[in-house]
Amino acid sequence: MRIVGRIAPALVILLGLSVTADAQQGTAASAVAEMDQFVERLIKAESALMARLGNYHPVVEVYLQNLLPDPQLGAVPTRDDYFLGQFDGRNGPAATPLNPARGWFRPAGLMNRPFGFDYVPSGFAATTIPDVRVFDRARYDFRFVRREFLDAVRCVVLEVWPKNGDDIGFKGRIWVDDRDFTIVRFNGISREADSALSRFFRRRLSFHLDSWRVNVQPGVWLPGYVYLEETDFEDRRPKPRQVPKLRGQMRLWGYELTDATVPSSFAAIEVGAGVRDNSEPARQISPVLSQRSWERQAEDNVLERLTKAGLLAPPGPVDAVLETVLNNLQITNELSYDPPLRVRVLLTTPLESFLVGRTVVLSRGLIDVLPDEPSLAMVLAHELSHVALGHLLIDTKFAFADRLMIPHGEVLAQLRLARTADEEMNADAKTVELLGRSPYQDKLAGAGLFLQAIVAHARPLQNLIQPHVGDYVVDGEHALASLIEKAPALAPAQLDQVAVLPLGARLVLDPWSSRLDLIRTPAVPLSFAREKLPLAITPMAPVLRYAEPAATQ
């Protein structure tokens, strides 16, 4: 009995360990089963998203910069590349060009790249999904990392990599919304056997990427933004240091315009200005007003066509801010026009401004990089100068409806709105005159610095500073020299001198509706000269929110 009494506690402990082991095995088995179910649901959601992408044809824009190291500035751009196209997901992600052939651009499917690089637009379109063949358990391993909130969206973070050491496929992390089981972000590298972002000396290259999706409707997530970066290419040249670092961004917008699932409707009826109240006596419009009306018709046709192509933002709060500055210039210079001048925003990145009739159009990229309000006033004053000088504001051929009944890919080629050299020179002189009587007359040092910065970057960043519709912001020949002369010398290493901002510094673009809003976060004090990032591409983390259900009437 004494021996049994001594052994009993040991048996209890062994039995307890056995029960604990069984419990742990059961918990582990349950966790594996739960993981399997979770992965199956995300695979199903990813397959549904790929099928859904065939219903949309949003605008896709890719902008790349090659950089070389600099001891003070961190990195400086040496070349850039640009592609503007339309996304097509019906047979896997692809892109067709919208911008006409300019400079090095080759419309036969490759982006402009001398010196050995050929960028493939459809390869960039493929970065909207981690694997064109969709994830599956046979090809991939998954490992749980943690739960994490991306703003308002609760996510499960998983590490993913191809089985058996295979390099083909996606390797990195994915963030899966635990409400819809949709991948809302993936970060890593994707190598596909039949596609690549670039061909370099006939070898395929893939870049590291950080790809984000946005919730555009309840339960519907669509690609919105991709950041690309590569420090070292695996297929190196004999002298690796000569291969520059690369950064890039891809944006998609205009899904709502191209939603093929929405049936057409006759519900929206617009009453034109020509409808007359029959209770009034019939009157003949005067020739001057008739001419203005005809010009307005051409103007509205162009603006409507740019909007339908997804290139012009719908009217919104940003327009109101720009029009306030434009009104300041008109009032202080005692200028008034009927119909009044308007301002709209072109959604593309290259820096440009132009007139469509009595509507001033500024590109999103230009607004992003302007350092202050006086610099914005300078750009608006230049377009106002064309109006004040009586230059032709619109080609009235666009008043005929058939002129713009063309495919999206032909819109930019048809709408070349550049000015003559004499008109630009006269407008520059008038701009200085208008600014001299404006509220900004004593605050134009920043505008002069901005012009200097654009001239300094004009050669390495030809695609950013080359316009697609209008004229160069600064063309080098008549570059508002008097404003430059009054500004201090450009000092890139000086922290308190910010001549030009990085891309994406001011505006937020909604991928679904193409609407713009101002970034309302406060400015961040700079600690190093390399943080100034003039005209630079930077990573972007979109604010993720769940879409609200549509309001019922």
C-alpha positions in Angstrom: 0.0 0.0 0.0 2.8 2.3 0.8 4.4 1.6 -2.6 1.1 2.1 -4.4 0.7 5.3 -2.5 4.0 6.6 -3.8 3.3 5.6 -7.4 -0.2 7.0 -7.6 0.8 10.7 -7.8 3.2 9.8 -10.7 0.4 8.0 -12.5 -1.8 11.1 -12.0 0.9 13.3 -13.4 1.4 10.9 -16.4 -2.3 10.8 -17.0 -2.5 14.6 -16.8 0.3 14.9 -19.3 -1.4 12.5 -21.6 -4.7 14.4 -21.4 -2.8 17.7 -21.9 -1.0 16.3 -24.9 -4.2 15.0 -26.4 -5.7 18.5 -25.8 -2.8 20.2 -27.5 -3.0 17.8 -30.4 -6.7 18.5 -30.6 -6.1 22.3 -30.5 -3.4 22.0 -33.1 -5.6 20.0 -35.3 -8.4 22.5 -34.8 -6.1 25.4 -35.7 -4.9 23.6 -38.8 -8.5 22.9 -39.9 -9.4 26.6 -39.1 -6.4 27.8 -41.2 -7.4 25.5 -44.0 -10.9 26.9 -44.0 -9.7 30.4 -43.9 -7.3 29.9 -46.8 -10.0 28.2 -48.8 -12.3 31.2 -48.3 -9.6 33.7 -49.3 -8.8 31.6 -52.4 -12.5 31.7 -53.3 -12.7 35.5 -52.7 -9.6 36.0 -54.9 -11.0 34.0 -57.7 -14.2 36.0 -57.5 -12.2 39.3 -57.6 -10.3 38.1 -60.7 -13.6 37.3 -62.4 -15.1 40.7 -61.4 -12.2 42.6 -62.9 -13.4 41.7 -66.3 -16.4 44.1 -65.7 -14.2 47.2 -65.4 -11.9 49.1 -67.6 -10.4 51.8 -65.3 -7.6 54.1 -66.2 -4.2 52.7 -65.3 -1.2 55.1 -64.9 2.4 53.9 -64.3 5.2 56.3 -63.4 8.8 55.1 -62.8 12.0 56.8 -61.7 15.5 55.5 -61.9 17.7 57.0 -59.1 21.4 57.1 -58.2 22.7 57.6 -54.7 23.7 61.1 -53.5 25.6 61.7 -50.2 23.4 64.6 -49.1 20.1 64.1 -50.9 19.9 60.3 -50.5 19.0 59.6 -54.1 18.5 61.8 -57.2 16.4 60.8 -60.3 18.4 60.2 -63.5 15.6 59.0 -65.8 11.9 58.4 -65.7 9.2 56.5 -67.6 5.5 57.0 -68.0 2.5 54.9 -69.3 -1.1 55.9 -69.4 -3.6 53.3 -70.4 -6.8 51.4 -69.9 -7.0 48.3 -67.7 -8.5 45.2 -69.1 -9.0 42.2 -66.8 -11.2 40.0 -69.1 -8.4 37.6 -69.9 -6.0 38.3 -67.1 -4.7 41.7 -66.2 -3.6 43.7 -69.2 -3.3 47.4 -70.3 -3.7 49.2 -73.6 -2.2 52.7 -74.1 -4.2 55.9 -74.0 -1.4 58.4 -74.5 -0.2 59.1 -78.0 3.4 58.4 -79.1 5.6 61.0 -77.6 9.4 61.1 -77.3 10.7 57.6 -76.6 7.3 56.1 -76.1 6.6 53.1 -78.3 2.9 52.3 -78.6 3.5 48.7 -79.6 3.2 47.4 -76.1 6.4 48.7 -74.5 7.1 51.7 -72.3 9.9 54.1 -73.3 13.3 52.9 -72.3 16.6 53.4 -74.0 19.8 51.7 -72.6 18.5 48.2 -72.4 15.2 48.3 -70.4 11.8 47.6 -72.0 9.0 48.0 -69.6 5.9 45.9 -70.3 2.6 47.7 -69.4 0.6 44.5 -69.0 3.3 43.2 -66.6 2.5 46.2 -64.4 -1.2 45.5 -64.7 -0.5 42.1 -63.3 0.7 43.6 -60.0 -2.9 44.2 -59.1 -3.1 40.5 -58.1 -0.4 38.4 -56.3 -0.7 35.4 -58.7 -2.5 35.3 -62.0 -3.2 31.6 -61.4 -4.7 32.3 -58.0 -3.5 30.9 -54.8 -4.0 27.2 -54.0 -2.9 24.8 -51.3 -1.1 22.6 -53.7 1.3 25.3 -54.9 1.6 27.5 -51.7 2.4 27.3 -48.1 0.7 29.7 -45.7 1.7 30.7 -42.2 -0.3 32.8 -39.7 1.6 36.0 -38.5 -0.8 38.1 -36.5 -4.1 40.0 -36.6 -3.8 43.7 -37.5 -5.9 46.7 -38.2 -5.3 48.6 -41.4 -7.2 51.8 -40.4 -10.8 50.6 -39.9 -10.3 47.2 -41.6 -9.5 44.2 -39.3 -7.1 41.9 -41.1 -5.4 38.5 -40.7 -1.7 38.7 -41.8 -0.3 35.6 -43.5 3.1 34.8 -44.9 2.9 33.1 -48.3 5.6 31.4 -50.4 5.7 28.8 -53.2 6.2 25.2 -52.2 9.4 23.2 -52.8 11.6 26.3 -53.2 10.0 27.2 -56.5 10.7 30.8 -57.5 7.6 31.1 -59.7 4.8 32.8 -57.9 4.3 35.2 -55.0 6.5 35.4 -52.0 5.7 37.8 -49.2 2.8 38.8 -46.8 -0.9 39.3 -47.5 -3.4 41.2 -45.4 -6.8 39.5 -45.6 -10.0 41.3 -44.5 -11.6 38.9 -42.0 -15.1 40.2 -42.9 -15.0 39.5 -46.7 -11.9 37.2 -46.8 -10.5 39.5 -49.5 -6.8 40.3 -49.8 -6.7 44.0 -49.2 -2.9 44.4 -49.3 0.0 42.2 -50.4 3.7 43.0 -50.0 6.6 41.1 -51.5 7.7 39.9 -55.0 5.7 38.1 -57.7 7.5 36.2 -60.4 5.5 34.7 -63.2 6.7 32.2 -65.8 4.9 34.0 -68.7 5.0 37.7 -67.8 7.4 40.2 -66.3 7.4 43.9 -65.5 10.5 44.5 -67.6 12.9 42.9 -70.1 16.5 43.7 -69.5 19.0 42.4 -72.1 16.3 39.8 -73.0 16.0 38.7 -69.4 12.8 39.0 -67.4 12.8 41.2 -64.3 10.3 41.5 -61.5 10.3 44.2 -58.9 9.3 44.2 -55.2 5.8 45.7 -54.7 3.3 46.9 -52.1 -0.1 46.6 -53.6 -3.3 48.0 -52.1 -7.0 47.5 -52.7 -10.0 49.7 -51.7 -13.5 48.8 -50.7 -15.6 50.5 -53.3 -18.9 48.9 -52.5 -20.1 46.6 -49.7 -18.2 43.4 -50.2 -16.4 44.6 -53.3 -12.6 45.3 -53.1 -10.7 46.6 -56.2 -7.1 47.5 -56.9 -6.2 51.1 -56.3 -2.5 51.7 -55.8 0.8 49.8 -56.2 4.2 51.0 -55.0 7.2 49.4 -56.7 10.8 49.5 -55.7 14.0 47.6 -56.5 17.5 48.2 -55.0 19.4 45.4 -56.7 18.3 43.5 -59.9 19.0 39.8 -59.8 20.1 39.8 -63.4 22.9 42.2 -63.0 25.2 43.8 -65.5 28.9 43.3 -65.2 29.1 46.5 -63.1 26.2 46.4 -60.7 26.8 49.9 -59.4 25.8 51.3 -62.8 22.3 49.8 -62.5 20.2 52.6 -60.8 17.7 52.0 -58.1 14.1 52.1 -59.3 10.9 53.4 -57.7 7.5 53.4 -59.2 3.8 53.9 -58.6 0.8 52.6 -60.4 -2.6 54.1 -59.9 -6.0 52.9 -61.1 -9.2 55.1 -61.1 -12.5 55.5 -62.9 -14.1 52.1 -62.0 -17.5 53.7 -61.6 -17.4 55.1 -65.2 -16.6 51.7 -66.6 -18.8 49.4 -64.5 -20.3 47.0 -67.1 -22.7 45.6 -64.5 -24.7 48.8 -64.3 -27.4 48.9 -67.0 -27.9 52.1 -69.0 -30.8 54.3 -67.9 -33.0 57.0 -69.4 -33.8 58.3 -65.9 -31.4 61.2 -66.0 -32.6 63.9 -68.2 -30.7 67.2 -68.6 -32.5 70.3 -69.7 -30.3 72.3 -72.1 -29.8 76.0 -72.0 -31.6 76.3 -75.4 -35.0 75.3 -74.0 -37.3 78.3 -74.1 -40.2 79.2 -71.9 -43.1 79.4 -74.5 -44.9 82.0 -72.3 -42.2 84.6 -73.2 -42.1 86.4 -76.5 -39.8 84.7 -79.0 -36.4 86.6 -79.1 -33.4 86.1 -81.3 -30.1 85.7 -79.5 -27.5 88.3 -80.4 -24.5 87.3 -82.6 -22.0 87.9 -79.7 -24.0 85.7 -77.3 -24.6 83.1 -80.1 -20.8 82.9 -80.7 -20.2 82.6 -76.9 -22.8 79.8 -76.7 -21.2 78.0 -79.6 -17.8 78.2 -77.9 -19.3 77.0 -74.7 -20.8 74.0 -76.5 -17.3 73.1 -77.8 -15.8 73.6 -74.3 -18.5 71.4 -72.7 -18.1 68.7 -75.3 -14.3 68.5 -74.6 -14.7 68.5 -70.9 -17.5 65.8 -71.0 -15.3 63.6 -73.3 -12.3 63.9 -71.0 -14.5 63.0 -68.0 -16.0 60.0 -69.8 -12.5 58.8 -70.6 -11.6 58.9 -66.9 -9.1 61.7 -67.4 -10.8 64.6 -65.9 -12.0 64.6 -62.3 -15.7 65.4 -61.7 -16.4 68.8 -60.1 -15.5 68.8 -56.4 -14.0 70.7 -53.5 -10.6 71.0 -55.0 -12.1 73.0 -57.9 -13.6 75.4 -55.4 -10.2 76.1 -53.8 -8.5 76.7 -57.2 -11.3 79.0 -58.3 -10.9 81.1 -55.2 -7.3 81.8 -56.1 -8.3 82.5 -59.7 -11.0 84.9 -58.5 -8.5 86.7 -56.4 -6.4 87.3 -59.5 -9.4 88.5 -61.5 -10.7 90.9 -58.8 -7.4 92.6 -58.1 -6.8 93.0 -61.8 -10.3 94.2 -62.5 -11.1 91.4 -64.9 -14.5 89.9 -65.3 -15.8 87.5 -67.9 -19.2 86.2 -68.9 -19.6 83.2 -68.8 -17.2 83.1 -65.8 -14.0 81.2 -65.8 -13.9 77.8 -64.2 -11.2 75.4 -63.0 -11.0 71.6 -63.4 -8.4 69.0 -62.6 -6.8 66.5 -65.0 -6.2 63.3 -63.1 -2.8 62.4 -64.6 0.6 62.9 -63.0 2.7 64.8 -65.7 2.9 68.5 -64.9 0.8 70.6 -67.2 -1.9 73.3 -67.4 -4.0 74.5 -70.3 -7.3 76.1 -71.2 -10.4 74.4 -72.6 -12.5 77.4 -73.6 -13.0 79.4 -70.3 -12.0 76.5 -68.1 -8.5 76.3 -66.7 -7.3 72.8 -66.4 -4.4 71.8 -64.0 -3.1 68.3 -63.7 -3.2 66.4 -60.4 0.6 66.0 -60.5 1.1 69.7 -60.9 -1.1 70.6 -57.9 0.6 68.0 -55.8 4.1 69.4 -56.2 3.4 73.2 -56.0 5.0 74.4 -52.8 2.6 77.2 -51.8 -0.4 79.3 -52.8 1.6 82.0 -54.6 3.1 79.3 -56.9 -0.4 78.1 -57.6 -1.4 81.7 -58.4 1.5 81.9 -60.8 0.2 78.9 -62.8 -3.4 80.1 -62.8 -2.2 83.6 -63.8 -0.5 82.2 -66.8 -3.7 80.7 -68.1 -5.7 83.8 -67.2 -3.2 85.8 -69.3 -4.2 83.9 -72.4 -7.8 84.9 -71.7 -6.9 88.5 -70.9 -4.8 88.8 -74.2 -7.7 87.5 -76.2 -6.1 84.4 -77.5 -8.3 81.8 -79.1 -9.7 79.7 -76.2 -11.2 76.8 -78.0 -11.4 75.3 -81.5 -15.1 75.4 -82.3 -14.8 72.3 -84.4 -15.4 70.4 -81.1 -18.9 71.9 -81.0 -19.9 69.3 -83.6 -20.9 66.1 -81.8 -19.1 63.7 -84.2 -15.6 65.1 -83.5 -15.3 63.4 -80.2 -17.2 60.2 -81.0 -13.9 58.3 -80.9 -12.4 55.5 -78.8 -10.8 56.4 -75.4 -7.4 55.6 -76.9 -7.7 58.5 -79.4 -8.9 61.2 -77.1 -5.5 62.6 -76.1 -4.2 62.5 -79.6 -7.2 64.4 -80.8 -7.1 67.0 -78.0 -3.7 68.7 -78.5 -4.3 72.1 -77.0 -0.8 73.6 -77.1 -0.1 77.3 -77.8 2.2 78.9 -80.3 5.6 80.2 -79.1 4.5 83.8 -79.5 1.3 83.3 -77.5 3.4 81.7 -74.7 5.9 84.5 -74.6 3.2 87.2 -74.5 1.4 85.2 -71.7 4.6 85.0 -69.7 4.9 88.8 -69.8 1.2 89.3 -68.9 1.6 86.8 -66.0 4.2 89.0 -64.3 1.9 92.0 -64.8 -1.1 90.2 -63.3 0.9 88.9 -60.3 2.2 92.4 -59.7 -1.3 93.6 -59.0 -2.4 90.6 -57.0 -2.4 89.7 -53.3 0.6 87.5 -54.0 2.9 90.3 -55.3 5.2 90.2 -52.3 5.2 86.4 -51.8 6.6 85.2 -55.1 10.0 83.9 -54.0 8.6 80.4 -53.7 7.2 80.6 -57.3 10.6 81.6 -58.6 12.2 78.6 -56.7 9.6 76.3 -58.1 10.5 77.4 -61.6 14.2 76.8 -60.9 13.5 73.3 -59.6 11.4 72.4 -62.7 14.2 73.6 -65.0 16.8 71.7 -63.0 14.8 68.4 -63.3 13.6 68.9 -66.9 16.2 66.7 -68.4 16.2 63.7 -66.1 12.4 63.8 -65.6 11.3 64.3 -69.2 8.2 62.2 -68.9 7.0 64.0 -65.8 7.6 67.5 -67.1 6.5 66.7 -70.7 2.8 67.6 -71.2 0.2 65.4 -72.9 -2.5 67.9 -73.7 -1.3 71.4 -73.1 2.0 73.2 -72.8 5.1 72.9 -70.6 4.9 74.5 -67.2 8.4 75.9 -68.0 9.8 75.4 -71.5 13.3 76.9 -70.9 13.0 79.6 -73.5 10.6 82.0 -71.8 10.6 80.8 -68.3 9.3 83.8 -66.4 12.8 85.0 -65.9 11.9 88.0 -63.8 10.3 85.7 -61.2 13.4 83.5 -61.2 15.7 86.5 -60.8 13.9 87.7 -57.7 14.1 84.2 -56.0 17.1 83.0 -54.0 19.4 80.4 -55.6 18.3 76.8 -55.5 19.8 75.1 -52.4 18.8 71.4 -52.4 20.7 70.7 -49.2 19.1 73.5 -47.3 16.3 72.3 -45.0 14.3 75.4 -44.8 14.1 75.8 -48.6 11.4 73.7 -50.2 11.2 74.6 -53.8 8.9 71.7 -55.0 7.0 68.9 -53.2 7.1 65.2 -53.8 4.3 63.6 -55.9 1.1 62.9 -54.0 1.7 65.6 -51.4 -1.6 67.4 -51.7 -4.4 65.4 -53.3 -6.2 62.1 -52.6 -7.8 60.3 -55.5 -10.8 58.0 -55.1 -10.3 55.0 -57.4 -14.0 54.3 -57.7 -15.5 57.7 -58.4 -12.3 59.6 -59.6 -13.1 62.3 -57.1 -10.3 64.4 -55.6 -10.0 65.8 -52.1 -7.2 67.7 -50.3 -4.9 65.9 -47.9 -5.6 67.5 -44.6 -2.7 66.2 -42.5 -0.4 68.8 -41.0 3.1 69.3 -42.6 5.9 67.3 -41.1 9.1 69.1 -40.0 12.1 67.9 -42.0 15.1 66.3 -40.3 17.4 65.7 -43.2 17.8 67.1 -46.7 17.0 63.7 -48.2 13.5 64.0 -46.8 12.7 67.0 -49.1 12.1 64.5 -52.0 11.5 67.0 -54.8 9.3 65.6 -57.5 9.9 62.1 -56.0 7.9 59.0 -55.9 7.2 57.8 -52.4 5.3 54.8 -50.9 1.7 55.5 -50.2 -0.6 53.8 -47.7 -4.3 54.5 -48.6 -6.7 55.0 -45.7 -8.8 51.8 -45.8 -12.5 52.1 -44.9 -15.5 49.9 -45.4 -17.9 51.3 -48.0 -21.3 52.4 -46.8 -24.4 50.8 -48.3 -26.0 52.9 -51.0 -28.8 55.1 -49.6 -32.3 53.9 -50.5 -34.7 56.5 -51.9 
